């Protein structure tokens, strides 16, 4: 058992499980805000019922995201102590900014969002919904900035410190905004956030399509679909555009990752084609069962179909990433993205022609789309993280000076053994399996119950108003009674 492999498996497992929830929270946040905005403008009870329903779903998902995200910060110290020392100054500033600008904003207004119905006015509740949505996005901003810095470091210098008699390197920030706007941060941030918005739109569309299939909650379902379907189409197209721009940026910042994503082994003077699928063979430097479109990779990377793209042979042997996994996950992400564009586009066309609810196969396709969106999000992260190996912090050039990076194998804690990591993997597997089962059970209960009807909501609000008036009357009576007793005592 190798402690590096086990530590990487542990961190990959915990972060992939955690990453089920933040993208869904971000995407649901937008859908929730749009539903509540529609209610604020129209005062239609169906929109209010939709907003209340998605608030309950959002709260369940938010709780899972918070509980699973804490674990990874502890893993930095337990399994990756050398790495934590190296990036501590950079990550400390980014994570502090997340806590100040994002988490407090999101958690502060979350209480108003969840418990503020009938306690604050519609305008204030709409504002709190917007703040929760923006807070979830700001949280992603700082996490992606920190991760992007590992991919394309900027705005830092290396300082050597004496640690127990041994000189150890540490990256210290020299320019905060250069660190934030490192060469890949904007591309990766927009692509990540758009992927989350795609997931949220398809999740809402999936639940509403399920209701139409079961002939339940049709009024609320159709109203939510009128928002979810066009936003799904818009953001799937935007995801393709930002992904294309990210790939163009890779040829300059991480050419080894680009070569791995396309299993491009040898550089030639001919234009470079793009594989639709295949089975890379690193040993023989070829792709089995591959279907390749000529000129396409050159066109996508350089906007020039005749310019060759550098291959893996330009990378030193000890700096080459794995090829098979990034190749498969990248093509899986692109394939699912293309599928989602097609399904959402056809759904919007059917909605425009007023035939959407009549095509049951299309409803079932929409029901399955959140699985595709979530898988594409996970595949993108795998591509990004495995593709930068063997570096945990990529080497960079600043002002013509080559800056050192940090290899993954050099970032491990020296005192952690493989047996300890393996035992924690098993325990995490058990706990996360139980958490996932609870999440699915609670989420299924919320979905099966569904939103209230307009009549149920009106009756609930009438009873709530009557109860509030009764409480005020009792408080008023008690206060007057106390005043009378005080008068008699005087």
Secondary structure, 3 states (H helix, E strand, C coil): CCHHHHHHHHHHHHHHHHCCCHHHHHHHHHHHHHHHHHHHHHCCHHHHHHHHHHHHHHHHHHHHHHHHHHHHHHHHHHCCHHHHHHHHHHHHHHHHHHHHHHHHHHHHHHHHHHHCCCCCCHHHHHHHHHHHHHHHHHHHHHHHHHHHHHHCCCCEEEEEEEECCEEEEEEEECCHHHHHCCCCHHHHHHHHHHHHHHHHHHHHHHHHHHHHHCCCCHHHHHHHHHHHHHHHHHHHHHHHHHHHHHHHHHHHHCHHHHHHHCCCCCCCCCCCCEEEEEEEECCCCEEEEEEEECCHHHHHHHCCCCCCCCCHHHCCHHHCCCCHHHHHHHHHHHHHHHHHHHHHHHHHHHHHCCCHHHCHHHHHHHHHHHHHHHHHHHHHHHHHHHCCCCEEECCEEECCEEECCEEHHHHCCCCCCHHHHHHHHHHHHHHHHHHHHHHHHHHHHHHHHCCCCHHHHHHHHHHHHHHHHHHHHHHHHHHHHHHHHHHHHC
